[in-house]
Amino acid sequence: MNGITIKGIDVDSETRCAHYHTNKDIIAIKFACCQTYYPCYQCHDQLVNHERTVWQKEQYDSKAVLCGVCGTELTIQEYFSSASICPHCSSVFNEGCKNHYHLYFATDTLTK
């Protein structure tokens, strides 16, 4: 996708994986620890031999979220501000991803 490699288990053309595969599961996240895109934390944890680290607040201007429909890379802040809709193609992201923010981002710095 736009020259970006997404690693994972049974990843489809819109970044769904073996673990998350509903119509709205269309983002991949670049992991801070390895600078590699995976559809989810479970794919990451099953395929690498290092611990996950989360993106810190001062890194929220980093492009780290990929829309699986249009291939647009969003900064973490753009993703948080998106209201679960890709600002480029208007595809709807899974709003349930918010339940897992703590696995990817320093959540103590997020405003609720």
Secondary structure, 3 states (H helix, E strand, C coil): CCCCCECCCCCCCCCCCCCCCCCCCCEEEEECCCCEEECCHHHHHHHCCCCCCCECHHHCCCEEEEECCCCCEEEHHHHHHCCCECCCCCCECCHHHHHHHHHCECHHHCCC
